[in-house]
Amino acid sequence: MSKVKNMAWDNAEKQSDKIINEYCIGNIDIDTAKKQLADVDNIDLCGIDEHNVDEVLDLAKEEHGQIQLYKMEYLRWWQEKR
């Protein structure tokens, strides 16, 4: 891949990760996240488009919830161990 394409991909990935994270932690709603993702330059390089953006956001939210659940279970286990 060319350096320019790599740079465009990296920038799109950083911006989309930030938006998706903001959605997952509840700082923005799904409509705002979809609009912001649509405004990211070269978002298609990340595999996100208008046809799969809902699925991308749903999967990210689900994964975020699973991570939070794991953290809570680990903390509970750790406190019981003490």
C-alpha positions as CSV (number, residue, x, y, z in Angstrom):
1,M,0.0,0.0,0.0
2,S,1.1,3.5,-0.6
3,K,2.1,5.8,2.2
4,V,-0.7,8.2,1.4
5,K,-3.3,5.4,1.6
6,N,-1.8,4.1,4.9
7,M,-2.0,7.6,6.3
8,A,-5.6,8.0,5.1
9,W,-6.5,4.6,6.6
10,D,-4.8,5.4,9.9
11,N,-6.6,8.7,10.2
12,A,-10.0,7.2,9.4
13,E,-9.4,4.4,11.9
14,K,-8.4,6.8,14.7
15,Q,-11.4,9.1,14.1
16,S,-13.9,6.2,13.8
17,D,-12.5,4.5,16.9
18,K,-13.0,7.7,18.9
19,I,-16.6,8.1,17.7
20,I,-17.4,4.4,18.4
21,N,-15.9,4.7,21.8
22,E,-17.9,7.8,22.6
23,Y,-21.1,5.9,21.5
24,C,-20.2,2.9,23.6
25,I,-19.7,4.8,26.8
26,G,-22.9,6.8,26.3
27,N,-21.6,10.2,25.5
28,I,-23.4,10.3,22.1
29,D,-26.5,8.6,20.8
30,I,-26.6,6.2,17.8
31,D,-27.9,8.9,15.3
32,T,-25.1,11.2,16.3
33,A,-22.5,8.4,15.9
34,K,-23.8,7.5,12.5
35,K,-23.7,11.1,11.3
36,Q,-20.2,11.6,12.6
37,L,-19.0,8.3,11.1
38,A,-20.5,9.4,7.7
39,D,-18.5,12.6,7.9
40,V,-15.1,10.8,8.5
41,D,-12.9,11.0,5.4
42,N,-12.0,7.7,3.8
43,I,-14.2,5.7,6.3
44,D,-14.7,3.1,3.6
45,L,-11.1,2.1,4.2
46,C,-12.1,0.8,7.6
47,G,-14.9,-1.3,6.1
48,I,-17.7,1.0,7.4
49,D,-20.4,2.2,5.1
50,E,-24.0,3.2,5.2
51,H,-25.1,-0.4,4.8
52,N,-23.3,-1.8,7.8
53,V,-22.9,1.2,10.2
54,D,-25.7,0.0,12.4
55,E,-24.2,-3.5,12.8
56,V,-20.7,-2.0,13.5
57,L,-22.1,0.2,16.3
58,D,-24.3,-2.7,17.7
59,L,-21.3,-5.1,17.8
60,A,-19.1,-2.4,19.4
61,K,-21.7,-1.7,22.1
62,E,-22.2,-5.4,22.8
63,E,-18.4,-5.9,23.0
64,H,-18.1,-2.9,25.3
65,G,-20.8,-4.4,27.6
66,Q,-19.0,-7.7,27.7
67,I,-15.7,-6.1,28.7
68,Q,-17.5,-4.1,31.5
69,L,-19.1,-7.3,32.8
70,Y,-15.8,-9.1,32.8
71,K,-14.2,-6.2,34.7
72,M,-17.0,-6.3,37.3
73,E,-16.7,-10.1,37.7
74,Y,-12.9,-9.8,38.1
75,L,-13.2,-7.1,40.7
76,R,-15.8,-9.2,42.6
77,W,-13.5,-12.2,42.5
78,W,-10.5,-10.1,43.6
79,Q,-12.3,-8.6,46.5
80,E,-13.5,-12.0,47.7
81,K,-10.0,-13.4,47.4
82,R,-8.7,-10.7,49.8
